[in-house]
Amino acid sequence: MSLTRKRVMVTGGAGFLGSHLCERLLREGHDVLCVDNYFTGRKDNIAHLIGDPHFEAMRHDITFPLYVEVDEVYNLACPASPVHYQYDPVQTTKTSVIGAINMLGLAKRIGAKILQASTSEIYGDPTVHPQTEDYRGNVNTLGPRACYDEGKRCAETLFFDYLRQHHTRIKVARIFNTYGPRMHPNDGRVVSNFIVHALRGQEIALYGGGAQTRAFCYVDDLIDGMMRLMATDDGFTGPVNLGNPHEIPVSELADRVLRLTGSRSKVVHRELPQDDPLQRCPDIALARRALNWEPRVPLDDGLLRTIAYFERMLAERGEQAAVAS
Ligand SMILES: NC(=O)c1ccc[n+]([C@@H]2O[C@H](COP(=O)([O-])OP(=O)(O)OC[C@H]3O[C@@H](n4cnc5c(N)ncnc54)[C@H](O)[C@@H]3O)[C@@H](O)[C@H]2O)c1
């Protein structure tokens, strides 16, 4: 065992981001404990890690206390897409709030460093662009997205109260739209939606005309940012925005996906869902300065890797991609 080997726990480790994080931590020589209740996470995401003597997967719901010994905790457990977090909104809030209390309690007891996967959703439908970390947000507390947005806001509060009250070693990352292989095919998020529909030759739905903008960060870049944040001195807690500041209209994303897949899918127009933000873009000056981090993977490259993943997934399910060869 190397002197720098750490015991690292990743909650939500079988999910999209968590599985990439587990993989990367193992590659860097750490012992990884993946904790997940498999609500949206899949065993397939971590199947290739099972058998590695430094990897352990544990089925556990973080709304219940957990007693383990680790050096670092990445708290990612929480459904992240509207279809999933609105499926059982009470459980979503519980996962963010009670889950944070349980994980912070654990970190406090064992003196571990703990990083919270917060979200750009805490800014709600923002009235300033791009969003800096000191912007306090514009969240509808009563809407269908509030279970996620307010749960994550309360989790941030808990992190900073544990810091003030118990001197727990905390880090808070505010993650913006991230995409890549292992996204859930039915999560309704715009990148996976467009790609899967394009590959199947199904209609691509543009909500509200597609003029609303988004900025997309490739998963490898995001994981790199989270690990840099975890490695900072105890004096640096964040919150720090992690995301890609290069903003594009959603209609341009549709065009790119159609071009890169060679799909002949039709684009159709639908009404914008309630509380869907019109614009979302991170200011990453703090991440650049404090973490020496910025996204590096160009959008087309990341999309091609994600398309290849979904092509393989559809093929394994016996579905032929309905695109021009
Ligand atoms: N992907 C993004 O663009 C994005 C953006 C902002 C924030 N985030 C945050 O990053 C984290 C991971 O997101 P993701 O995209 O990988 O989502 P995901 O749904 O793929 O992963 C979440 C994981 O948490 C697990 N989980 C849910 N509730 C749990 C519970 N109570 N106990 C244990 N495990 C539980 C799920 O089974 C899943 O494996 C989430 O906290 C999310 O809020 C993601």
Ligand as a Chemical Component Dictionary entry (heavy atoms), coordinates in Angstrom:
data_LIG
# 
_chem_comp.id                   LIG 
_chem_comp.type                 NON-POLYMER 
_chem_comp.pdbx_formal_charge   0 
_chem_comp.three_letter_code    LIG 
# 
loop_
_chem_comp_atom.comp_id 
_chem_comp_atom.atom_id 
_chem_comp_atom.alt_atom_id 
_chem_comp_atom.type_symbol 
_chem_comp_atom.charge 
_chem_comp_atom.model_Cartn_x 
_chem_comp_atom.model_Cartn_y 
_chem_comp_atom.model_Cartn_z 
_chem_comp_atom.pdbx_ordinal 
LIG N1  N1  N 0  -25.005 15.374 -13.704 1  
LIG C1  C1  C 0  -25.143 16.670 -13.547 2  
LIG O1  O1  O 0  -25.188 17.421 -14.540 3  
LIG C2  C2  C 0  -25.216 17.270 -12.158 4  
LIG C3  C3  C 0  -25.355 18.655 -12.055 5  
LIG C4  C4  C 0  -25.437 19.221 -10.786 6  
LIG C5  C5  C 0  -25.326 18.439 -9.655  7  
LIG N2  N2  N 1  -25.189 17.098 -9.781  8  
LIG C6  C6  C 0  -25.130 16.306 -8.543  9  
LIG O2  O2  O 0  -24.166 15.286 -8.647  10 
LIG C7  C7  C 0  -24.628 14.114 -7.978  11 
LIG C8  C8  C 0  -24.590 12.924 -8.926  12 
LIG O3  O3  O 0  -25.413 13.198 -10.045 13 
LIG P1  P1  P 0  -25.538 12.174 -11.259 14 
LIG O4  O4  O 0  -25.757 12.979 -12.481 15 
LIG O5  O5  O -1 -24.427 11.208 -11.223 16 
LIG O6  O6  O 0  -26.920 11.486 -10.901 17 
LIG P2  P2  P 0  -27.311 9.931  -10.798 18 
LIG O7  O7  O 0  -28.778 9.875  -10.587 19 
LIG O8  O8  O 0  -26.733 9.179  -11.944 20 
LIG O9  O9  O 0  -26.526 9.486  -9.495  21 
LIG C9  C9  C 0  -27.050 9.626  -8.196  22 
LIG C10 C10 C 0  -26.750 8.350  -7.452  23 
LIG O10 O10 O 0  -27.225 8.468  -6.117  24 
LIG C11 C11 C 0  -27.898 7.256  -5.762  25 
LIG N3  N3  N 0  -28.850 7.586  -4.699  26 
LIG C12 C12 C 0  -29.979 8.343  -4.781  27 
LIG N4  N4  N 0  -30.578 8.431  -3.583  28 
LIG C13 C13 C 0  -29.784 7.717  -2.708  29 
LIG C14 C14 C 0  -29.881 7.443  -1.319  30 
LIG N5  N5  N 0  -30.879 7.914  -0.582  31 
LIG N6  N6  N 0  -28.914 6.662  -0.768  32 
LIG C15 C15 C 0  -27.888 6.182  -1.507  33 
LIG N7  N7  N 0  -27.757 6.409  -2.832  34 
LIG C16 C16 C 0  -28.704 7.178  -3.421  35 
LIG C17 C17 C 0  -28.550 6.795  -7.039  36 
LIG O11 O11 O 0  -28.902 5.436  -7.038  37 
LIG C18 C18 C 0  -27.447 7.132  -8.055  38 
LIG O12 O12 O 0  -26.515 6.084  -8.178  39 
LIG C19 C19 C 0  -26.033 14.414 -7.467  40 
LIG O13 O13 O 0  -25.948 14.763 -6.116  41 
LIG C20 C20 C 0  -26.456 15.610 -8.287  42 
LIG O14 O14 O 0  -27.343 16.418 -7.585  43 
LIG C21 C21 C 0  -25.139 16.487 -11.013 44 
# 
loop_
_chem_comp_bond.comp_id 
_chem_comp_bond.atom_id_1 
_chem_comp_bond.atom_id_2 
_chem_comp_bond.value_order 
_chem_comp_bond.pdbx_ordinal 
LIG N1  C1  SING 1  
LIG C1  O1  DOUB 2  
LIG C1  C2  SING 3  
LIG C2  C3  SING 4  
LIG C2  C21 DOUB 5  
LIG C3  C4  DOUB 6  
LIG C4  C5  SING 7  
LIG C5  N2  DOUB 8  
LIG N2  C6  SING 9  
LIG N2  C21 SING 10 
LIG C6  O2  SING 11 
LIG C6  C20 SING 12 
LIG O2  C7  SING 13 
LIG C7  C8  SING 14 
LIG C7  C19 SING 15 
LIG C8  O3  SING 16 
LIG O3  P1  SING 17 
LIG P1  O4  DOUB 18 
LIG P1  O5  SING 19 
LIG P1  O6  SING 20 
LIG O6  P2  SING 21 
LIG P2  O7  DOUB 22 
LIG P2  O8  SING 23 
LIG P2  O9  SING 24 
LIG O9  C9  SING 25 
LIG C9  C10 SING 26 
LIG C10 O10 SING 27 
LIG C10 C18 SING 28 
LIG O10 C11 SING 29 
LIG C11 N3  SING 30 
LIG C11 C17 SING 31 
LIG N3  C12 SING 32 
LIG N3  C16 SING 33 
LIG C12 N4  DOUB 34 
LIG N4  C13 SING 35 
LIG C13 C14 SING 36 
LIG C13 C16 DOUB 37 
LIG C14 N5  SING 38 
LIG C14 N6  DOUB 39 
LIG N6  C15 SING 40 
LIG C15 N7  DOUB 41 
LIG N7  C16 SING 42 
LIG C17 O11 SING 43 
LIG C17 C18 SING 44 
LIG C18 O12 SING 45 
LIG C19 O13 SING 46 
LIG C19 C20 SING 47 
LIG C20 O14 SING 48 
# 
